[in-house]
Amino acid sequence: MSRVLVIDDSPMLLELTVRALTAAGYEAIGAPDLATLNQKLTEGPFALILMDVNMPEMFGDDVVEYLRTVKGVTSKLVLYSDISEQELEAKVKNSGADGYILKSGGLEGVLGGVMGLIGAPALNIPAAVPSPAPAAPAPAPAPAAPATGSGGLPKAPMAAGGRKPRILIVDDSEMTARIIEADLVSKGFEVHVADTADKATKIILKKQTRPDLVLLDVRMPNVNGEQFCRFIKSNSLFKGIKVLLCSGENVEELQRICREAGADGYIPKDAVMGNLVAKELMPPGAE
């Protein structure tokens, strides 16, 4: 069985993780809260349940005990977080979880960790998805790597206060930014675009435009993406903002920036753009 349940209160990261696992051949399902988790558990057993540690209504390590003692779940239970590895190891030990995966490892880390715990899925990994490195079933930091996926996001749930989730695209390529913007807007997100650090900073500083997530190009002539990520992550005023790097940089460089600048993950630009650009450039009537 290759069914995986992902629990995370971040709609964007939840969707990216589910998409990555699905693209790799797993039957992946997402749950943003405890009510949805309970509902999904009634739909059949899972080989593995991946749980974010810090969520508004629950802690992942508490959910482990709940699932084991109250629900009688026998699935592999894995904690998933960006807290320190030492703290995460302690939570695994105290809760009786089967392992952990560091969020700093990116979605490739999730793939490697899941594969190490429950084995490869029955389906072959599509050629467009990088093959993950095998991960040991024991708790271990997973290697960072690009998020997978192909374009659009689902309809956006409401953010705090009943507003649309807000995304800031920081990219000096107007075509790239506008295509991604159009797709996100069609899915119900509020989207802002900036091609310079000054413009992006002004958007972030204003409460009425402050984003929930920044989709940040790393290498631009007029923006140092690495420094801008550090600026966001080092400012307590912006502690609620997620940052995903969107870049054509090589994997090793993106891994380094995620570790050193504190980004929440990254997505290869071709993974974001591939289907969108293909649709935009496809001749009328072409399949």
C-alpha positions, 0 to 999 in steps of 0.5 A, a space after each residue: 500500500 502506498 497511501 500517504 496522509 499529509 497534515 499541515 496547516 499551511 495550504 500552500 505547503 500542504 498542496 506542494 507536498 501532496 503534489 510531490 508525493 502524487 507525482 512520485 507515484 504515491 496516493 497522497 491526501 492532505 488534511 489541514 486540521 484535526 477534523 479533516 484528519 478524522 474524516 480522512 482516517 475513515 476513508 481507509 488505512 494509510 501506510 504513512 502519516 506525515 505530521 507538521 509539528 507546530 499547528 494552531 490547534 494541535 502539536 504533531 507529537 500529541 497527534 501521534 499519541 492520539 492516533 495510536 491510543 484513541 484511533 488505534 492507527 498502525 500506520 508509520 507516524 512521522 513528524 515533519 518540522 523546521 524546528 531544530 533537529 535536536 528538538 525534533 529527535 526528542 519529540 520523536 522519542 517522547 511521542 513514539 513516532 516512527 521518525 522525522 523529516 526536516 522541512 529544511 530538506 525540501 520536498 525531495 527530502 520528503 520523498 526520500 524519507 517516505 520511500 525509506 520508511 514504506 518503500 517505493 510506490 507501485 508506480 514509476 516516478 515520471 521522468 520529469 520528477 527527480 528521483 529521490 535519494 534513498 533515506 534510512 527508515 530511522 529518523 535522519 535529516 533528509 536532503 534538501 531538493 526541489 519541490 515537484 509539481 506542474 503548475 496551478 494550485 487548488 482553489 485557495 481557502 480563506 486566510 485569517 479574517 476571511 480574506 484570500 491568501 496573499 502571495 507576492 511574486 518577486 521576479 524580474 521576468 514580467 512574462 514569468 511573473 504574469 503567467 504565474 500570477 494569472 494562474 494563482 489568481 484564477 485559483 482564488 489567491 490575491 497576488 502581488 508582483 514586484 520586480 525590485 527589492 524596493 517594490 517588494 519591501 513596500 508591499 511587505 511593509 504594508 499590512 493591507 498587502 503583506 503576503 502570506 507567502 513570497 515566491 522569490 526568484 533567487 538570481 535577478 539583476 536588481 534583486 539579491 534573492 538570498 539577501 531578501 530572504 534573510 531580510 524577511 526571515 530575520 525580521 520578527 514583524 514578518 515571522 508569519 511569512 513563508 518564503 519559497 525560492 523559485 529558481 533555475 539554480 542548481 540543486 546544491 545552490 538552492 539547498 545552501 540558500 535554504 539552509 543559510 537564508 532560512 527559506 521554507 523550501 524551493 521549486 524549480 522554475 521549470 516545474 512552476 512554468 512548464 505546463 503554464 507556458 505550454 498552454 500559453 504557447 500551444 496553437 489553437 486546437 492543438 492537443 
